[in-house]
């Protein structure tokens, strides 16, 4: 099956596919062209909005089947010349297939995935037109990201704070970059309210957590109990401890973890853009904690274990970016290149490593 995979993140999304051993045939900023045996290969990925099965390449007339009175729409991605003409052709082809089917217009070049979900739930169809390198692909949407489940885990758990928590969707993508497999032991040594652990539990991992704040550990345990009730996964709250990540080996045995995934942050909430001087001071203040924690993380990882760590960067009011430079003398091998995920003032720099076997 050849599909159009519409990206959530221009860099991270193709990388997440490769971590699943899915090599895109072609990659554009907004989408990738993939060949997969079935849609099951894409389940559990966080880096997409929609997936459309390719039904024709420009110049080929597709066979279309729409129910009478069905609603349909079309979204455009990439380099598409004369979309009005393509829309008219598509409308003509649909009318020949089912003259009672009616288009659903929208004001934008593409329809939001949440709206597409509603359309498909009512028996409707979305077509995707994706242009790349002079080729124009036409696809029919067959899979839409499960926004509601991730929103539920972000917003309906007992304790959450979007100002400080890593989003559950990004936490899932981080674990996918580490090729996490069910049954593996996952540690987050700066677990906060437990978002990364929560996504690990949803993937069948065995989560362990640590945080220096008693309040955060209390919140993470409550969130774990809620997740167990809501989703039927194991309640991992008993494996979340109060402690300092700079002394990990006081709490966890050496070489006992398959995966470590974490977003330490440790920065105050920043409203607006700081000066470069203030940004560098803030990053310098947390650098020692990061370095000491990484030294301990290496000790608790088993040979061949993987580390995913999100380092902070700060946009500054002079238009620049201040980043945290952490020394590399830890004996770790990079898994993927560093990926930058944009935010308002704080950038997330996603780094992934493997401990040599």
Secondary structure, 3 states (H helix, E strand, C coil): CEEEEEECCCCHHHHHHHHCCCCCCEECCCEEEEECCCHHHHCCCCCEEEEEEEEEECCCCCCCCCCCCCEEEEEEEECCCCHHHHHHHHHHHHHHHCCCCEECCCCCCCCCHHHHHHHHHCCCEEEEEEEECCEEEEEEEEEECCHHHHHHHHHCCCCCCCCCCCCHHHHHHHHHHCCCCCCCEEEECCCCCCHHHHHHHHCCCEEEEEECCHHHHHHHHHHHHHHHHHHCCCCCHHHEEECCHHHHHHCCCCCCEEEEEECCCCCCCCCCCECHHHHHHHHHHHHHHHHHHHHHHHHHEEEEEEEEEEEEEEEECCCCEEECCCCCCCCEEEEEEEEEECCCCEEEEEEEEEECC
